[in-house]
Amino acid sequence: MEHRRTADMAPRMGETARAVPRRMRRIFALEDLEPAARRLLPRPIFGYVAGGVETNASLTDNRQVFGELAFLPRSLVNVTDRALDCELMGRRYALPFGIAPMGVSALTAYRGDLALARAAERARIPMVISATSLIRLEEIAAAAPGVWYQAYLSGERTETARLIDRVAGAGIETFVVTADSAVVPSRENNLRTGYRTPIRPNLALLRDGVTHPFWALGTFLRTFARHGMPHFENAYADRGAPLLSRQAVRDFAGRETLDWETVRFIRSRWAGRLVIKGLLHPADVTLAREAGCDGVVLSNHGGRQLDGAISPMRVLTASIECAGKMAVMIDSGFRRGTDILKALGLGAQFVFVGRPFNYAAALAGEAGVDHAIKLLRDQLRADLGMLGLRSLAEMDRRVMFLDRFAALRPGSTG
């Protein structure tokens, strides 16, 4: 009965079954999106999205860790009626993954935040609005009522309170505090590709526009023509700095005072679900639980903050032991259905994926994001069946082999 009931969570026929856009016809997996986006986007813009920090050590390890985990599939199980829906913080989602917050998505894709949010709404998964987005959170929430909001905060109470009230007024029910961005990192890779904040109109930018006409005409100039100068819309209670203004640098500085007292203040004022994103140390998961948070997202910011920071997959088990009843979610480096299932097998409740959906929106807008979600959904459904499982609830350590080089004894569960 449970499978018949939860099967209703799958998208209804026609909701996402639109024709595959021309630019997506050679996209067969999420990994195919990055080289396609590299060709489409100007070098500074692509470099901003794709790059990590300093030596890319964390960026590399985020992918390497999945190769260290293996499955122990069961055979001869009738898996015809399998389901991919899951429960998270009292809500039911059709799939065990969502779209991570990504700044300036409307710079890589025309109205990018709306493309991501609408596709997520159709698929019945959450999309998280970034504080550094260029479209007002009220407009995004009206288009996709299930969105979450992610904040970059200082310790300043008055401004934080006003922002909380604004987010609540938009009808958003999940507030995400990013904990690992209090200090600006050394993203020398951005400098090498020519990306600056603020963006500076110059001959190099003009050259990139000429050599990347699809982006220049379809995203950059189209945005200015239809909507005027983009602003950072969602960092504060009021409108932020223009995209091309030097004020933009100052707007995102001064967050070093963010601490657990700020989190407790937010908890006292925010009535909805409160999530802390960017934790890696299990002791901080304990502090989040004690502060009354509803969930945490284990994350190293996709390898974009501290070079050499551990992959969140490596601290997942220890973090779950500290979480109590809190939801433990995870991001950073996820690209395949098998990646997601490995995280669920180790105890994570949900996974967030970022860059591939950004690329998909840049390539083909909403339809591109629809296609990327479908690719991941199809992988998950196939992988679950090949594991001999009928639901995500059955995905646990019993089908994980955690030491690939150890002798497997009869009855071993990894």
C-alpha positions in Angstrom: 0.0 0.0 0.0 2.8 2.4 0.8 4.3 2.1 -2.6 0.9 2.7 -4.3 0.4 5.8 -2.2 3.8 7.3 -2.7 3.8 6.6 -6.4 1.5 9.6 -6.6 4.5 11.8 -5.7 6.0 11.1 -9.2 5.5 13.9 -11.7 2.3 13.4 -13.6 2.5 12.6 -17.3 3.2 15.8 -19.3 4.4 17.9 -16.4 8.1 17.5 -17.4 7.7 15.4 -20.6 8.5 18.4 -22.9 10.6 17.9 -25.9 14.3 17.8 -25.2 15.9 21.1 -26.3 18.4 21.0 -29.1 21.3 22.0 -26.9 20.5 19.1 -24.5 20.2 16.3 -27.0 23.8 15.2 -26.4 23.5 15.6 -22.7 23.2 12.0 -21.3 24.5 12.6 -17.8 25.1 15.5 -15.5 28.8 15.4 -16.3 28.1 16.2 -19.9 26.7 19.6 -18.9 30.1 21.2 -17.8 31.9 21.0 -21.1 28.8 22.2 -23.0 28.5 25.2 -20.6 32.2 25.9 -21.0 31.7 26.3 -24.7 28.6 28.5 -24.2 29.6 30.9 -21.5 32.4 33.5 -21.4 35.5 32.3 -19.7 35.1 34.6 -16.6 31.5 33.6 -16.1 32.1 29.9 -16.5 35.2 30.1 -14.3 33.2 31.7 -11.5 30.7 28.8 -11.5 33.1 25.9 -12.1 36.1 26.9 -10.1 37.0 26.0 -6.6 39.5 27.7 -4.2 43.3 27.8 -4.4 44.6 24.3 -5.4 41.1 22.8 -5.8 42.0 20.1 -3.2 38.5 20.1 -1.8 36.8 20.3 -5.2 38.8 17.2 -6.2 38.1 15.2 -3.1 34.4 15.8 -3.3 34.4 13.6 -6.4 37.1 11.2 -5.3 35.3 10.1 -2.2 32.5 8.4 -4.1 35.0 6.0 -5.7 35.9 4.7 -2.3 32.4 3.4 -1.6 30.8 0.4 -3.2 27.5 -1.3 -3.2 26.4 -4.8 -2.2 23.4 -5.4 -4.4 20.7 -8.0 -3.7 19.4 -10.1 -6.6 16.1 -11.8 -7.7 14.0 -9.2 -6.0 10.8 -8.0 -7.6 11.4 -4.3 -8.0 8.6 -3.4 -10.4 6.8 -1.1 -7.9 9.7 1.0 -6.7 9.4 4.6 -5.5 11.8 7.6 -5.1 9.8 9.9 -2.8 11.1 10.8 0.7 10.1 12.7 3.7 12.2 15.7 4.9 11.5 17.9 7.9 7.8 17.0 7.8 7.4 17.5 4.0 7.1 14.9 1.3 9.3 15.3 -1.8 9.1 13.4 -5.0 12.9 12.8 -5.2 15.7 12.7 -2.6 17.6 15.7 -4.1 17.1 19.4 -4.5 18.7 22.4 -6.2 21.4 24.0 -4.0 21.6 27.8 -3.7 23.8 29.4 -6.4 24.6 33.1 -6.6 24.1 35.3 -9.7 22.4 32.5 -11.5 20.6 35.1 -13.6 24.0 36.1 -15.0 24.7 32.6 -16.4 21.1 32.0 -17.6 18.3 34.4 -18.5 16.2 34.8 -15.4 18.1 31.8 -14.1 16.7 31.7 -10.6 13.2 31.5 -12.0 14.2 28.8 -14.4 15.6 26.7 -11.6 12.7 27.4 -9.2 10.0 26.6 -11.7 11.6 23.4 -12.8 12.1 22.3 -9.2 8.4 23.1 -8.5 7.3 20.9 -11.4 9.5 18.1 -10.2 8.3 18.5 -6.6 11.7 19.1 -5.2 13.1 22.1 -3.2 15.2 24.9 -4.8 17.1 27.2 -2.5 17.2 30.9 -3.3 20.7 32.4 -2.9 21.2 35.6 -1.0 23.4 36.7 -3.9 20.6 36.2 -6.5 19.6 38.9 -8.9 15.8 38.3 -8.9 13.6 39.3 -5.9 12.8 36.4 -3.6 9.2 37.5 -3.6 9.0 37.0 -7.4 10.7 33.6 -7.2 8.4 32.4 -4.3 5.3 33.5 -6.2 6.4 31.4 -9.2 7.5 28.4 -7.0 5.9 28.4 -3.5 8.0 25.5 -2.3 11.4 27.4 -2.5 13.7 27.8 0.5 15.8 30.9 1.2 19.6 30.9 2.0 21.2 33.8 3.8 24.7 35.2 4.2 24.5 37.0 7.6 26.6 39.2 9.9 25.9 39.3 13.6 23.9 42.5 13.3 20.6 41.9 14.9 18.4 44.6 13.5 19.1 44.0 9.9 18.9 40.2 10.5 15.4 40.6 12.0 14.2 42.7 9.1 15.5 40.1 6.6 13.7 37.3 8.5 10.5 39.3 8.4 10.8 39.9 4.7 11.4 36.2 4.0 8.4 35.2 6.2 6.3 37.8 4.4 7.1 36.1 1.1 5.6 32.9 2.4 8.9 31.0 2.5 8.9 28.3 5.2 12.6 27.2 5.3 15.4 29.6 6.2 19.0 28.4 5.6 21.9 30.1 7.3 25.2 29.6 5.5 27.9 29.1 8.2 31.1 28.7 6.1 31.2 32.1 4.3 32.0 34.5 7.1 35.5 35.1 5.7 36.1 35.8 2.0 38.2 33.0 0.5 41.2 33.3 -1.8 39.6 32.4 -5.1 42.6 33.0 -7.2 41.1 30.9 -10.0 38.5 33.5 -10.5 41.2 36.1 -11.0 43.0 33.9 -13.5 39.8 33.6 -15.6 39.1 37.4 -15.3 36.1 37.3 -13.0 35.8 40.3 -10.7 33.3 41.6 -8.2 31.9 44.0 -9.3 31.9 43.0 -12.9 33.8 45.7 -14.9 32.8 46.6 -18.4 36.0 46.6 -20.4 37.5 45.4 -23.7 37.9 41.8 -22.4 34.2 41.6 -21.5 33.3 43.0 -24.9 35.5 40.4 -26.6 33.9 37.6 -24.6 30.5 38.9 -25.6 31.4 38.9 -29.3 32.9 35.4 -29.1 29.9 34.0 -27.1 26.9 35.5 -28.8 24.3 33.1 -27.4 25.1 34.3 -23.9 25.7 37.9 -24.8 22.4 38.3 -26.7 20.2 35.7 -24.9 21.2 36.4 -21.3 23.3 39.5 -20.7 21.8 42.1 -23.2 18.3 40.6 -22.9 18.4 41.0 -19.1 19.4 44.7 -19.4 16.9 45.4 -22.2 13.9 43.9 -20.4 14.7 44.4 -16.7 17.4 47.1 -16.5 20.5 46.9 -14.3 20.5 43.8 -12.2 20.9 44.3 -8.5 21.7 41.9 -5.6 18.1 41.6 -4.5 18.0 39.3 -1.6 21.0 39.8 0.8 19.1 42.3 3.0 15.6 43.5 3.8 16.1 46.2 1.2 17.5 46.1 -2.3 21.2 45.6 -2.6 23.9 47.1 -4.8 23.8 47.0 -8.6 25.7 44.2 -10.3 28.3 46.6 -11.8 28.7 48.8 -8.7 31.8 48.9 -6.5 29.3 48.9 -3.6 28.7 45.2 -4.3 32.0 44.4 -2.7 31.2 46.2 0.5 27.7 44.7 0.6 29.1 41.2 1.0 32.0 42.0 3.4 31.9 42.2 7.2 30.4 38.8 8.1 33.1 37.8 10.5 30.9 38.4 13.6 28.5 35.6 12.6 28.3 33.1 15.5 26.0 30.7 17.4 24.5 33.6 19.3 23.2 34.9 16.0 21.8 31.4 15.2 20.0 31.4 18.5 18.6 34.8 17.8 17.3 33.7 14.4 15.7 30.6 16.1 13.9 32.9 18.6 12.4 35.0 15.7 11.9 32.5 12.8 8.9 30.3 13.2 9.5 28.1 10.2 12.1 25.4 9.6 15.7 26.5 10.3 18.7 24.9 8.6 22.4 25.5 9.0 24.4 24.9 5.9 28.2 24.6 5.7 29.0 22.5 8.7 31.7 19.8 8.6 32.7 19.2 12.3 30.4 16.9 14.1 30.7 19.1 17.2 29.1 21.9 15.2 26.2 19.5 14.4 25.7 19.1 18.1 25.6 22.8 18.6 23.1 23.2 15.8 20.9 20.6 17.5 21.2 22.4 20.8 20.3 25.7 19.2 17.0 24.2 18.1 17.7 23.9 14.3 15.5 21.6 12.3 18.3 20.4 10.0 21.9 20.8 8.8 23.5 20.6 5.4 27.0 19.1 5.6 29.0 21.1 3.0 32.3 22.5 2.0 30.6 24.9 -0.3 31.4 22.8 -3.3 35.1 23.3 -2.7 34.8 27.1 -2.9 35.8 28.2 0.6 38.6 26.5 2.6 41.1 24.7 0.4 41.7 21.3 1.9 38.4 21.2 3.8 37.3 17.6 4.2 34.6 16.2 1.9 31.2 16.2 3.8 30.8 12.5 2.8 33.8 11.7 5.1 32.1 13.2 8.2 28.6 12.0 7.4 28.5 9.0 9.7 30.0 10.9 12.7 27.7 13.9 12.1 24.5 11.7 12.1 25.5 10.4 15.5 25.5 13.9 16.8 22.3 15.1 15.1 19.6 13.5 17.2 16.2 14.1 15.5 17.6 16.8 13.2 17.6 16.2 9.5 21.1 15.7 8.1 21.4 16.8 4.5 24.5 17.0 2.3 25.9 18.6 -0.8 29.3 19.1 -2.6 30.3 17.0 -5.6 27.1 15.0 -6.3 26.7 14.2 -10.0 25.0 10.8 -10.3 22.2 8.7 -8.9 24.8 6.3 -7.4 26.4 9.3 -5.5 23.0 10.2 -4.0 22.3 6.6 -3.0 25.7 6.3 -1.4 24.9 9.3 0.8 21.5 7.9 1.7 23.1 4.5 2.4 25.4 6.2 5.0 22.4 7.9 6.6 21.9 11.2 4.9 18.2 12.2 4.5 18.6 14.4 1.4 21.1 15.7 -1.1 21.6 19.0 -2.8 23.1 19.4 -6.3 24.4 22.8 -7.6 26.6 23.4 -10.6 25.0 21.0 -13.1 21.6 22.6 -12.8 23.2 26.0 -13.3 24.8 24.8 -16.5 21.5 23.2 -17.6 19.7 26.5 -17.1 22.4 28.4 -19.1 22.1 25.9 -22.0 18.3 25.7 -22.3 16.5 27.5 -19.5 13.7 25.8 -17.7 13.6 23.0 -20.2 17.3 22.3 -19.7 16.7 22.1 -15.9 13.8 19.7 -16.5 16.0 17.5 -18.6 18.8 17.5 -16.0 16.3 16.5 -13.2 15.0 13.8 -15.4 18.4 12.4 -16.1 19.1 12.1 -12.3 15.7 10.7 -11.6 16.1 8.0 -14.3 19.5 7.1 -12.9 18.1 6.8 -9.4 15.2 4.6 -10.5 17.5 2.3 -12.4 20.1 2.2 -9.7 17.5 1.5 -7.0 16.2 -1.5 -9.0 19.7 -2.9 -9.6 20.4 -2.8 -5.9 17.3 -4.9 -5.4 15.4 -2.2 -3.5 11.9 -0.9 -3.8 12.1 2.3 -1.8 14.7 4.8 -0.6 13.9 3.7 3.0 15.5 0.4 2.2 18.8 2.1 1.2 21.0 1.7 4.2 24.4 0.4 5.3 23.3 -3.2 4.6 23.8 -2.6 0.9 27.0 -0.7 1.3 30.5 -2.2 1.2 32.6 0.3 3.1 36.0 -1.3 2.7 36.5 -2.3 -0.9 39.8 -4.1 -0.1 38.7 -6.2 2.9 37.8 -9.8 2.7 34.0 -10.2 2.4 32.9 -12.9 4.8 29.5 -14.7 4.6 26.9 -12.6 6.3 29.0 -9.4 6.1 27.1 -6.2 5.6 30.0 -3.9 5.0 
